[in-house]
């Protein structure tokens, strides 16, 4: 996975995106990431790789660390059949990532744009965002403006904005 991290860092540098990065023991859960977020002075985001029950497409949902995943609400706003968690194989094939390392930075590897990016609109208010660079032994933070205005256009993406309002989690599919 170190090669993938090198590819991500090289791409960010080519795009002129400044970042702060730390290396650490594997951190696959939000709870494990909380101290890292404090060190980076940015929320390490929750990233969910999703699909429809019939695997009619793949979606990457990016939201705040404490935001609940309400499948029905997210699916309705995305205009898609009910979303649920996707298997590991397409995650690795499309984004070069494994569970516990999921990051929107992996969209740079999805050249055919098979993954739709869904983002919690509350993230626009954050000055910085933090992600794993496709391996959960590193975390990096970048300016939200750089992510939205430089990274996403460079990888040919425009997010579908989702409103995640409730703190109450509802069971997923």
N, C-alpha and C positions, 0 to 999 in steps of 0.2 A: 504493500500500500504506500510505501514511501515514494515510489515513482509517481503515483497519482498526486500526492501532496506536492511534489516538485513541479508537476505539470500545472497544478492550480496556482502555485506561487508565481511561476514564470508567466502565466497568462495575466495575472493581476498586475505584475510589473510591466508587461507589454502594454496593458491598458492604462498605465499611469495611475493605478489605484494604490494609495498608501494604506498600509495595514499594520496593526500590532499583532504579534503572534507569540503564543506560549506553547511549550511542549509540556506534557504531563502524562501521568498514568492513564490508561484507557478510561474514558468517561462516556458511558452509553446512556445514562439517564439524566433527566433534568436535575434531580437531586445531586448527582455527582458533578453536574456542571455549575451549580450555584456558586461555589467558591471561585471557579474559573471566571465566571461572569463578573464577579466583584473585582478580580485582578485586571480584567480587560475594560472595566467601566462601561459595560454594554450587556444587554440581555443575550444569553445564548438561546437561540430560538428553538422551538419545538418544530420538527420537520417530519411530516407523515407522508409516506409513499402509499398512494391509494389507487384503487381501480373500481370499476363497476363489478357487480356480481358475475356478469358474463364476460368480464375482461374486455369491455368495449373501448378502452382507453386507459391511460395512466395519468395520474395527477400527483403533483407535489404540493402539499398544503404546508405553508409556512406561517407560524403564529407565535404569539408570545409564550413564554415558558409556563404560565399559569392558565392559559386559555383552554377551555374544554373543547374536545372534538365532539360536535353534535352532528352526526352523519346526515340526518335528514335535512337540517338547516343548511349545512354546507352544500349538500347536493342540490337543494332547491336554488340556492344563490348561484351555483356554478352552472345551472341548467343541464344537469346530467342525472341519469338514473342513480339510485342510491349507491353511495361510495362506501367501500370497506377496505381493510388493509390488503395491500398487494403482496404476492409472494416475493421471496428473495431473488429468484432467478432474473426477472426483468429489471429489478433494481440494479443488480450487478451489470447486466448487459447494457442497459440504457445510460446509467449515471456513474458506473464504475464505483459503486458504493455498496456497503453491507449494512444491515440493521445496526443501529447504534452509532452510525457515522453519517447518516443522511444529512445532506446539505444542498441548498440551492446552487452552490458553486459547482456541483456535479452536472448542472444543466449544460455546461460548456462541452460535455462529452456526448450530448444528445443531438448530434448533427442533423438528424431527420426530424427533429422537434416533435417527438412522439409523446413527450410529457408536457402536460399543461400545468402552468404555475398558478396556484391559488395562494393569495396572501391576505392576511388579516389587515384590514385598513388601519387599525390602531398602530401598526408598525411605522406608518408614515410620520408619526409624532416622535419617534425615537431618534436621537441625534446619531447614534451608532448602533450597529447590529453585529452580533457575533455568531460565528458558525464554526463547525469543524471543517477543515479543508479536505473533506472526503475521507478522513481517517480520524478516529476518535482519540488519538494520542496527541493531537494538536488542536488548538482553537485560535481563531483570529477574529479581530474586530476591524470593521471598516465603517466609514461614514455612510449613513443611510443614503444620502444624496449620490455618492459614488456608486453604491449598489444599484439604485434605481435608474440613474441617468447615464451611467457608463457601462457597468457590467451587464445588466439585462439587455440593453440595445446591442452590445457587442456580441452576445450569444443569441441574438434574434428573438428575444422574449419580451412580452408585455404581460404583466400579471393580470389575472382576474381578481378583482378586489372583493373580499368577503367581509361582512360585518359579524364579528364574534362578540356578542354582548354579555351573555350569561356566564356566571361563574359556576353554575350547576352542570355537572357532567351528566350526559344522557348515554345510556348503553349504545354501543356501535353495533353494526350488523355482524 
